[in-house]
Amino acid sequence: MNDIGIVARFTKTSNAGDCMSNKVRIIVFVILPLVIGFLIYALLREQPPFKHLLPWITPVIDISTLLPRFLYVFVLYRLPDMLWAFSFLTALDIRLKNPMFSSFIVISLFILYEYLQYEGIIRGTGDVGDIFFTLCAVLIYIFTKGGTKNAKNT
């Protein structure tokens, strides 16, 4: 099966033009944010959460001296969560074609994930800030999605 057929099956579309635009959406809005989030964790954080799985990965630069403290904290700890939430939401919405329901799923899962961390059931800190920035990623997605729908209708 060719790439277009795989994407068409994933996105439930048979139109090759729609398929190609969905392929670009998958690369730019699903895969790229995941890669950027992973690279932030792997190359910029002193102790990435997956250090025990990939012990050979070490931080390449210390950005703490390059950025103001608030921006440093945002890039290292908030931006990866936002990118991953945005990526997950995009993938769900491509499949389900329902941005509000997809948003509900993403928000619910991220709240559950943070709660499980807070209770010590899974590894992590259970940070309310992560939930806030996940909500920001969802709002960015909804507003940009709404903007592209309005632009297409004119």
Residue pairs with C-beta under 8 A, 6 or more apart in sequence:
1 9
3 23
4 16
4 19
4 20
4 23
7 19
7 22
7 23
7 26
8 14
8 16
8 19
10 22
10 26
10 94
10 95
11 18
11 19
11 22
11 94
11 95
12 95
12 97
13 19
13 22
22 94
25 90
25 94
26 90
26 91
26 94
29 86
29 87
29 90
30 87
30 90
30 91
30 94
31 87
33 83
33 84
33 86
33 87
33 90
34 83
34 84
34 87
36 83
37 79
37 80
37 81
37 83
37 84
37 87
38 80
40 75
40 76
40 79
40 80
40 83
41 48
41 49
41 50
41 80
42 48
42 54
42 57
43 57
43 59
43 60
43 61
44 59
44 60
44 61
44 63
44 75
44 76
45 59
45 76
46 59
48 54
48 57
49 123
49 124
51 57
63 72
63 75
63 76
64 72
66 72
67 75
77 127
77 129
77 130
78 129
78 130
78 133
79 133
81 110
81 130
81 133
81 134
81 137
82 133
82 134
82 136
82 137
82 140
83 137
85 106
85 110
85 133
85 134
85 137
85 138
86 137
86 138
86 140
86 141
88 106
88 109
89 99
89 102
89 103
89 106
89 137
89 138
89 141
90 141
92 102
92 105
92 106
93 99
93 102
93 141
93 145
96 102
99 141
99 142
99 145
100 142
103 138
103 141
103 142
106 134
106 138
107 134
107 135
107 138
110 130
110 131
110 134
111 131
113 122
113 124
114 124
114 126
114 127
114 128
114 130
114 131
115 126
116 122
116 124
116 126
117 123
117 124
117 125
117 126
117 127
118 125
118 126
119 126
